[in-house]
Amino acid sequence: MKPYIFIIILFQSFISFVITAQPERWQQAVKYDMTIDFDTQKHQYDGFQVLQYSNNSPDTLDKVFYHLYFNAFQPNSMMDVRSRTIPDPDKRIGDRIEKLEPDEQGFIQVNSLKMNGKKVAYKIVGTILEVKLNEPILPNSNTTFEMNFKGQVPVQIRRSGRFNSEGIEYSMAQWYPKMCNYDYQGWHANPYIAREFYGIWGDFDVKINLPSKYVIAATGILQNTSEIGFGYSNVEPKHKPDITTWHFIAKNVHDFVWAADPDYRQIVHKNNEGVTVRYFFNQEKAQLKTGKRCLK
């Protein structure tokens, strides 16, 4: 019996070692409050972002990092060079970024940034914004960042952009300055090269100002359904004639994405539990695969 007892003791010791060797796990949290003024003539937008960042880690942070994904859609970006030079490039990209004209490229510019009301120093390298903090973010504390930024929507090449192959005018993903994730391995401030995304789950409160002819489908729940009439001509202007404000709130999600098109229509369905689901579609454009508006 002694060998069996010895084996059991070893097994129990191994289990105890594995459990104690696991690092402490926690998740950072974010709350975004954003207002976006969209210029459909230039395919550009001005944004104001208030970001409440919760450091739930046991670490003190002296820097933070943001993703600026749209900066990848510029000639000679890391994604452009990689797509033209590696042995197994993404064929959907190829040399398309290299050929973009200035008004077809994407960008996110940071015009100002404050932490708790005070300006902070920052630098941008490609798709990453590095922020040197005036004061550290202590463990289990909250910090507020305020940012003014400007973006340009690229011709759609990968995931996000304008005038996709189905003719939808704006397909908006990874379109805003997004805080990088920090976990037990440290900061994940990886440049965007058309790979997947690792981010923080959080809450979003987003207001988008667009010409009233557009209909928006977005993450979360539309807050002013009756007020805006889903973007048709009976809308009461909010800032200037023919502008509609779309207000969405999304709780505990990984990202906030949206799409906009003048010809979107919706189907409203209420299930047996009373939950309302809205489907947005454009059958005509979904069938349209060629034409001047549709860039593949």
C-alpha positions as CSV (number, residue, x, y, z in Angstrom):
1,M,0.0,0.0,0.0
2,K,2.9,2.4,0.6
3,P,3.6,3.0,-3.2
4,Y,-0.1,4.0,-3.7
5,I,0.0,6.3,-0.7
6,F,3.2,7.9,-2.1
7,I,1.6,8.4,-5.5
8,I,-1.5,10.0,-4.0
9,I,0.6,12.4,-1.9
10,L,2.6,13.4,-5.0
11,F,-0.6,14.0,-7.0
12,Q,-2.1,16.2,-4.3
13,S,1.1,18.2,-4.1
14,F,1.1,18.7,-7.9
15,I,-2.5,19.9,-7.8
16,S,-1.7,22.3,-5.0
17,F,1.3,23.6,-7.0
18,V,-0.7,24.2,-10.1
19,I,-3.4,26.1,-8.2
20,T,-1.0,28.4,-6.4
21,A,1.1,28.9,-9.6
22,Q,-1.9,30.4,-11.4
23,P,-1.6,34.2,-11.6
24,E,-4.3,36.3,-10.0
25,R,-7.0,37.0,-12.7
26,W,-9.0,40.3,-13.0
27,Q,-10.5,42.4,-15.7
28,Q,-10.1,46.0,-16.4
29,A,-13.3,48.0,-17.2
30,V,-14.1,51.0,-19.4
31,K,-17.1,53.4,-19.8
32,Y,-17.1,55.4,-23.1
33,D,-19.2,58.5,-23.5
34,M,-18.8,59.8,-27.1
35,T,-20.4,62.4,-29.3
36,I,-19.7,62.2,-33.1
37,D,-20.3,64.9,-35.7
38,F,-20.1,63.3,-39.1
39,D,-19.4,65.0,-42.4
40,T,-20.6,62.7,-45.2
41,Q,-19.2,65.0,-47.9
42,K,-15.6,64.5,-46.7
43,H,-16.2,61.1,-45.1
44,Q,-14.8,62.6,-41.9
45,Y,-16.0,63.0,-38.3
46,D,-15.1,65.0,-35.2
47,G,-15.4,63.2,-31.9
48,F,-15.4,64.0,-28.2
49,Q,-14.7,61.1,-25.9
50,V,-15.0,60.8,-22.1
51,L,-13.5,57.5,-21.0
52,Q,-13.7,56.3,-17.4
53,Y,-11.0,53.7,-16.9
54,S,-11.1,51.3,-14.0
55,N,-7.8,49.8,-13.0
56,N,-8.9,46.5,-11.3
57,S,-5.4,45.1,-11.4
58,P,-3.0,45.0,-8.4
59,D,-0.5,47.1,-10.4
60,T,0.2,50.8,-10.5
61,L,0.1,52.1,-14.1
62,D,2.3,55.0,-15.3
63,K,1.2,54.7,-18.9
64,V,-1.8,53.8,-21.0
65,F,-2.2,52.9,-24.6
66,Y,-4.9,53.4,-27.2
67,H,-5.6,51.7,-30.6
68,L,-6.0,54.0,-33.6
69,Y,-7.1,51.4,-36.1
70,F,-7.9,53.6,-39.0
71,N,-4.2,54.7,-39.3
72,A,-3.5,51.3,-40.8
73,F,-5.2,52.3,-44.0
74,Q,-2.4,54.6,-45.2
75,P,0.4,53.8,-47.7
76,N,3.5,52.4,-46.0
77,S,1.6,51.5,-42.8
78,M,2.7,48.3,-41.1
79,M,-0.4,46.6,-42.5
80,D,0.3,47.9,-46.0
81,V,3.9,46.8,-46.0
82,R,3.1,43.4,-44.4
83,S,0.3,42.8,-46.9
84,R,2.7,43.4,-49.8
85,T,5.8,41.5,-48.5
86,I,5.0,38.4,-46.4
87,P,4.8,35.0,-48.1
88,D,1.1,34.4,-47.2
89,P,-0.5,37.8,-47.4
90,D,-4.2,38.5,-47.0
91,K,-5.4,38.5,-50.6
92,R,-8.3,40.8,-49.8
93,I,-5.7,43.5,-49.0
94,G,-2.8,42.9,-51.4
95,D,-1.5,46.3,-52.6
96,R,-4.8,48.1,-52.2
97,I,-3.7,50.3,-49.3
98,E,-0.6,51.4,-51.2
99,K,-2.8,52.7,-54.0
100,L,-5.2,54.8,-51.8
101,E,-5.4,58.5,-52.6
102,P,-5.3,60.9,-49.7
103,D,-9.1,61.3,-49.6
104,E,-9.6,57.5,-49.7
105,Q,-7.2,56.8,-46.8
106,G,-8.2,56.3,-43.2
107,F,-6.9,58.1,-40.1
108,I,-7.6,59.0,-36.5
109,Q,-6.0,62.2,-35.2
110,V,-5.8,63.1,-31.6
111,N,-6.3,66.8,-31.1
112,S,-6.2,67.0,-27.3
113,L,-6.1,64.6,-24.4
114,K,-6.6,65.2,-20.6
115,M,-6.5,63.0,-17.6
116,N,-8.7,64.1,-14.7
117,G,-8.9,67.6,-16.3
118,K,-5.2,68.0,-16.9
119,K,-3.3,67.8,-20.2
120,V,-1.1,64.7,-20.6
121,A,1.8,64.1,-23.0
122,Y,1.3,61.5,-25.7
123,K,2.9,60.2,-28.9
124,I,1.4,58.3,-31.9
125,V,3.3,55.5,-33.7
126,G,1.2,54.0,-36.5
127,T,-1.9,52.6,-35.0
128,I,-0.8,53.0,-31.3
129,L,-1.2,56.0,-29.1
130,E,1.1,56.0,-26.0
131,V,0.1,58.3,-23.1
132,K,2.6,59.2,-20.4
133,L,0.5,59.9,-17.3
134,N,1.1,62.9,-15.0
135,E,0.1,60.8,-12.1
136,P,0.0,57.0,-11.8
137,I,-3.3,55.1,-11.8
138,L,-3.3,53.2,-8.5
139,P,-4.7,49.7,-8.1
140,N,-8.5,49.5,-7.8
141,S,-9.0,53.1,-8.7
142,N,-10.8,55.0,-11.5
143,T,-9.4,57.6,-13.9
144,T,-11.2,59.8,-16.4
145,F,-9.7,60.7,-19.8
146,E,-11.1,63.4,-22.1
147,M,-10.2,63.4,-25.8
148,N,-11.0,65.4,-28.9
149,F,-10.2,63.5,-32.1
150,K,-10.8,63.5,-35.8
151,G,-11.2,60.6,-38.1
152,Q,-11.5,59.8,-41.8
153,V,-13.3,56.7,-43.0
154,P,-11.2,54.8,-45.6
155,V,-12.6,53.1,-48.6
156,Q,-13.5,49.7,-47.3
157,I,-10.7,47.2,-47.6
158,R,-10.8,45.2,-44.4
159,R,-13.8,45.0,-41.9
160,S,-14.5,48.7,-41.8
161,G,-14.9,51.6,-44.2
162,R,-17.1,53.2,-46.8
163,F,-18.9,51.9,-49.8
164,N,-18.5,48.1,-49.3
165,S,-19.1,45.5,-52.0
166,E,-22.9,45.5,-51.1
167,G,-23.1,49.2,-51.6
168,I,-23.6,50.1,-47.9
169,E,-22.2,53.6,-47.4
170,Y,-20.6,53.3,-43.9
171,S,-19.6,50.1,-42.1
172,M,-18.0,51.4,-38.9
173,A,-15.9,49.0,-36.7
174,Q,-12.7,50.0,-34.8
175,W,-13.4,53.6,-35.7
176,Y,-12.7,55.4,-32.4
177,P,-9.7,55.7,-30.1
178,K,-10.0,52.4,-28.1
179,M,-8.1,51.7,-24.9
180,C,-5.7,48.8,-25.2
181,N,-6.1,45.9,-22.7
182,Y,-3.9,45.4,-19.7
183,D,-3.8,42.0,-17.9
184,Y,-1.4,39.9,-15.9
185,Q,0.9,39.8,-18.9
186,G,1.1,43.6,-19.2
187,W,-0.2,46.0,-21.9
188,H,-1.4,44.5,-25.2
189,A,-0.5,47.4,-27.4
190,N,-0.1,45.5,-30.6
191,P,-0.1,47.4,-34.0
192,Y,-3.0,46.6,-36.2
193,I,-2.0,44.3,-39.1
194,A,-5.4,42.8,-40.0
195,R,-5.4,40.3,-37.1
196,E,-8.0,39.7,-34.4
197,F,-8.6,42.1,-31.5
198,Y,-8.1,41.7,-27.8
199,G,-9.9,44.4,-25.8
200,I,-11.7,45.5,-22.7
201,W,-15.4,44.8,-22.0
202,G,-17.3,47.9,-21.0
203,D,-20.2,50.3,-21.4
204,F,-20.9,52.7,-24.2
205,D,-23.1,55.8,-24.4
206,V,-22.8,57.1,-28.0
207,K,-24.4,60.0,-29.9
208,I,-23.9,60.2,-33.6
209,N,-25.0,63.3,-35.6
210,L,-25.6,62.5,-39.3
211,P,-27.7,63.9,-42.1
212,S,-31.3,63.0,-41.6
213,K,-31.6,60.9,-44.7
214,Y,-29.4,58.2,-43.1
215,V,-30.6,55.3,-41.0
216,I,-28.2,53.8,-38.5
217,A,-28.0,50.3,-37.1
218,A,-25.6,50.0,-34.1
219,T,-24.6,48.1,-31.1
220,G,-26.9,48.4,-28.1
221,I,-30.3,50.0,-27.6
222,L,-31.5,53.1,-29.4
223,Q,-32.6,55.6,-26.8
224,N,-34.6,58.1,-28.8
225,T,-36.6,55.9,-31.1
226,S,-39.8,58.0,-31.3
227,E,-37.9,61.3,-31.3
228,I,-35.8,60.6,-34.4
229,G,-38.4,58.5,-36.4
230,F,-35.5,56.4,-37.6
231,G,-33.9,59.1,-39.7
232,Y,-36.8,60.0,-42.1
233,S,-37.9,63.4,-43.2
234,N,-40.2,64.1,-40.2
235,V,-37.1,64.4,-37.9
236,E,-36.7,67.5,-35.7
237,P,-33.2,68.8,-36.4
238,K,-30.9,68.7,-33.4
239,H,-27.9,70.9,-34.4
240,K,-28.5,72.3,-37.8
241,P,-31.1,71.7,-40.6
242,D,-31.2,68.1,-41.8
243,I,-29.1,66.7,-39.0
244,T,-30.3,63.9,-36.8
245,T,-28.8,62.7,-33.5
246,W,-28.8,58.9,-32.9
247,H,-28.3,58.0,-29.3
248,F,-27.3,54.4,-28.4
249,I,-26.4,52.8,-25.1
250,A,-24.7,49.4,-24.9
251,K,-23.8,47.6,-21.6
252,N,-21.0,45.2,-21.0
253,V,-19.9,44.7,-24.7
254,H,-16.5,44.3,-26.3
255,D,-16.9,47.0,-28.9
256,F,-19.3,49.6,-30.4
257,V,-19.9,49.1,-34.1
258,W,-22.5,50.8,-36.4
259,A,-23.5,51.0,-40.1
260,A,-25.4,53.8,-41.9
261,D,-27.1,54.0,-45.2
262,P,-29.9,56.2,-46.7
263,D,-31.7,53.1,-48.0
264,Y,-31.8,51.0,-44.8
265,R,-35.1,49.7,-43.8
266,Q,-36.1,47.9,-40.6
267,I,-38.2,45.0,-39.5
268,V,-39.3,45.1,-35.9
269,H,-40.0,41.8,-34.2
270,K,-41.1,41.1,-30.6
271,N,-40.5,37.6,-29.3
272,N,-42.6,35.7,-26.8
273,E,-40.8,37.3,-23.9
274,G,-41.6,40.8,-25.1
275,V,-38.0,41.6,-26.3
276,T,-38.0,43.8,-29.3
277,V,-35.5,42.9,-32.1
278,R,-34.8,45.3,-35.0
279,Y,-33.4,44.0,-38.3
280,F,-31.9,46.5,-40.7
281,F,-31.5,45.5,-44.4
282,N,-31.4,46.8,-48.0
283,Q,-32.3,44.0,-50.3
284,E,-31.6,46.0,-53.5
285,K,-28.0,46.9,-52.4
286,A,-27.4,43.4,-51.1
287,Q,-28.0,42.1,-54.7
288,L,-25.8,44.9,-56.2
289,K,-22.3,43.7,-56.7
290,T,-21.0,46.1,-59.3
291,G,-21.3,49.8,-60.1
292,K,-19.4,53.0,-59.4
293,R,-20.6,53.1,-55.8
294,C,-19.4,49.6,-54.9
295,L,-15.6,49.3,-54.5
296,K,-14.4,45.7,-54.0
